[in-house]
């Protein structure tokens, strides 16, 4: 049996407490009060209430830590070396359409480095978690990235939306998707970046790339992936930072192959 650290117990309790209301709201999505923040970016009563619950639980256990949260933004704590990075509902659009693929994401940043994280999928009861140097786990099972070496056998995920019909960003995405589809075994877009990273960590996906992201989309998934043996960079292969707005992740064979494929797609004549 895996013994949890005190820190991870705090994080799990916060996620579990928020889950109770989210599960109830998920079964009543037609009654949710929804406001529009922007194209394909919704916020609901479920988001804000879950975030409040998580914040209150984390504050109770670690009162001096700061916060960076999707809905309420940044807030400094008395301990300026540590902050929680929280997405209370990753996959909001899925949630609002009663699609059972969404998660709670909680990470702890210490002196600019992510040292612990969890991604919890309440519908499937799957808890992906990791602490620096301690390995990555799915519930009580140790996980590793896939061992696939051939790009043509790889299943690749993306979350990229593009910038609207006919935009340069959409055209670039279409070029990239076409290039990956032509070479890989398949491509998927499931709309929850934290779960995409967790799925790479446990070998369900072999790699993942995405753009227009925020720290709360990535923090927890990145440490789970790294502790599972995965590689993380920006899309162009440069070093990833938590404030990077794009990401490319995969195992040690598929990661560089995907970086190369996307670079070639970007410089192809039709992409100009």
Buried (B, 14 or more C-beta within 10 A) or exposed (E): EEEBEEBBEBBBBBBBBBBEBBEEBBEEBEEBEBEEEEEEEBBBBBBBBBBBBBBEBBBEBBEEBBBBBBBBEEEEBEEEEBBBBBBBBBBBEBBBEEBEBBBBBBBBBBEEEBBBBBBBBBBEEBBBBBBBEBBBBBEEEEBBBBEBEEBEEBBBBBBBBBBEEEEEBBBBBBBBBBBBEEBBBEBBEBBBBBBBBBBBBBBBBBBBBBBBBBBBBBBBBBBBBBBBBBBBBBBEBEEBEBEBBBBBBBBEBBBBBBBEBBBEBBEEEEBE
